[in-house]
Amino acid sequence: MYQKIGLLLLLMCLFAGMTACGGNNGATPAPPETNAGTPDSGANGNTAAADAEAVYKAQCIGCHAADLSGGVGPNLQKIGAELSQDKIAAQIENGGGGMPAFKSTLSADQIAALSQWLAAHK
């Protein structure tokens, strides 16, 4: 009996972990008001970075934590030292290794801004 309960709890935890990634319940965030593909655009400094951080908070924080330290997903605090911006963008677009694909959720500009922002974390 206890084995069945333990197995049920394990399956529920696995299901909860898999559904937590992307944690937006299918909602697509509003596209950034600025051109997210243009670094340092606008009078307020690095607007692209602000847009990337907004996308990160809306889409990635559930698996990678607010400080990029990881959790369900890997630590991204120094991802730019490990992967190029192009490889980061490909991972965001196509997913893999437990990560869902975001090419149908995020715009090309959002993916470009997010990958540029993450690549700067070295």
C-alpha positions as CSV (number, residue, x, y, z in Angstrom):
1,M,0.0,0.0,0.0
2,Y,2.8,2.4,1.0
3,Q,4.6,1.6,-2.3
4,K,1.5,2.6,-4.3
5,I,1.2,5.9,-2.4
6,G,4.9,6.6,-2.8
7,L,4.6,5.9,-6.6
8,L,1.6,8.1,-6.9
9,L,3.3,11.0,-5.0
10,L,6.4,10.6,-7.3
11,L,4.3,10.7,-10.4
12,M,2.5,13.8,-9.1
13,C,5.8,15.6,-8.4
14,L,7.1,14.7,-11.8
15,F,4.0,16.0,-13.5
16,A,4.1,19.2,-11.5
17,G,7.7,19.8,-12.4
18,M,7.1,19.2,-16.1
19,T,4.2,21.6,-16.2
20,A,6.0,24.3,-14.2
21,C,8.4,25.1,-17.0
22,G,7.1,28.0,-19.0
23,G,4.5,28.6,-16.3
24,N,2.4,30.9,-18.4
25,N,-0.6,28.6,-18.8
26,G,-0.5,29.2,-22.6
27,A,-0.6,33.0,-22.3
28,T,1.6,34.9,-24.6
29,P,3.2,38.0,-23.2
30,A,2.6,41.3,-24.9
31,P,5.4,42.1,-27.3
32,P,7.8,44.7,-26.1
33,E,6.9,48.3,-26.9
34,T,10.4,48.9,-28.1
35,N,12.6,47.2,-30.7
36,A,13.9,44.4,-28.5
37,G,16.4,43.4,-31.2
38,T,18.2,46.8,-30.9
39,P,20.6,47.0,-28.0
40,D,20.8,50.2,-26.0
41,S,17.9,51.7,-27.8
42,G,15.9,54.6,-26.3
43,A,16.7,57.4,-23.9
44,N,16.4,55.2,-20.8
45,G,19.6,53.3,-21.4
46,N,19.5,49.6,-22.2
47,T,15.9,49.1,-23.3
48,A,16.7,45.8,-24.9
49,A,18.0,44.4,-21.6
50,A,14.8,45.7,-19.8
51,D,12.7,44.0,-22.5
52,A,14.7,40.8,-22.1
53,E,14.3,40.8,-18.4
54,A,10.6,41.3,-18.7
55,V,10.4,38.3,-21.0
56,Y,12.6,36.3,-18.6
57,K,10.3,37.2,-15.7
58,A,7.2,36.2,-17.7
59,Q,8.5,33.0,-19.3
60,C,11.6,31.6,-17.6
61,I,11.6,32.4,-13.9
62,G,9.5,29.4,-13.0
63,C,12.3,27.0,-14.0
64,H,15.4,29.1,-13.8
65,A,14.7,31.3,-10.7
66,A,14.6,35.1,-10.3
67,D,18.4,35.2,-9.9
68,L,19.1,32.7,-12.8
69,S,20.3,30.2,-10.2
70,G,18.2,27.4,-11.6
71,G,15.8,24.9,-10.0
72,V,13.8,22.8,-12.3
73,G,16.0,24.1,-15.1
74,P,19.8,24.7,-15.1
75,N,21.7,27.6,-13.6
76,L,22.0,30.5,-16.2
77,Q,24.1,32.9,-14.1
78,K,27.2,32.3,-16.3
79,I,25.5,30.8,-19.4
80,G,27.2,33.3,-21.7
81,A,30.6,31.8,-20.8
82,E,29.3,28.3,-21.8
83,L,27.2,29.0,-24.9
84,S,27.2,31.6,-27.7
85,Q,24.2,33.9,-28.3
86,D,23.3,31.8,-31.3
87,K,23.3,28.6,-29.3
88,I,21.3,30.2,-26.5
89,A,18.7,31.4,-29.1
90,A,18.5,27.9,-30.6
91,Q,17.9,26.4,-27.2
92,I,15.1,29.0,-26.5
93,E,13.5,28.4,-29.9
94,N,13.7,24.6,-30.0
95,G,13.9,23.6,-26.4
96,G,15.5,20.2,-25.5
97,G,16.8,18.4,-22.5
98,G,13.5,19.0,-20.6
99,M,13.0,22.6,-21.7
100,P,10.0,23.4,-23.9
101,A,10.4,25.1,-27.2
102,F,9.4,28.8,-27.2
103,K,9.5,29.6,-31.0
104,S,5.7,29.6,-31.1
105,T,5.4,31.5,-27.8
106,L,8.0,34.3,-28.2
107,S,8.6,36.6,-31.2
108,A,11.9,36.6,-33.0
109,D,12.7,40.0,-31.4
110,Q,12.0,38.6,-27.9
111,I,14.2,35.6,-28.5
112,A,17.0,37.8,-29.9
113,A,16.8,40.2,-26.9
114,L,16.6,37.3,-24.4
115,S,19.5,35.4,-26.0
116,Q,21.6,38.6,-26.1
117,W,20.9,39.4,-22.5
118,L,21.7,35.8,-21.4
119,A,24.9,35.7,-23.5
120,A,26.1,38.7,-21.5
121,H,26.0,36.7,-18.3
122,K,29.6,35.4,-18.1
